[in-house]
C-alpha cells in the first residue's frame, strides 16, 4: 500500500512536470510564431523601402542622364559653331571629325 502511494505520488509528480513542460513548449511555440510574424512583417517593410529607394535612384539617374545629354548637345553645338567660325576666319575648311 505504501509502495502504491509512492508510485501514485511519483506518477502525479511526473504528470505535473509533463504538464508544465507542455505549457512551456506551447509558450515557446507561440513566441516563435510571433517572432516569425514580426520577422516577416519587417522583411516586407525592408523590401518596400528598397523598392522605393530603387525607384528614387532610377528617377534621379534618368534625370541626370537627360541633363547630361542636353548639356552634351549644347557643347556639341557650341563646338560646331566655334569650328565654323575658325574655318571662316582662317579660310580653311573644318577638319573631318571622327566620332
Secondary structure, DSSP 8 states (H G I E B T S, - for coil): -HHHHHHHHHHHHHHHHHHHHHHHHHHHHHHHHHHHHHHHHHHHHHHHHHHHHHHHHHHHHHHHHHHHHHHHHHHHHHHHHHHHHHHHHHT--------
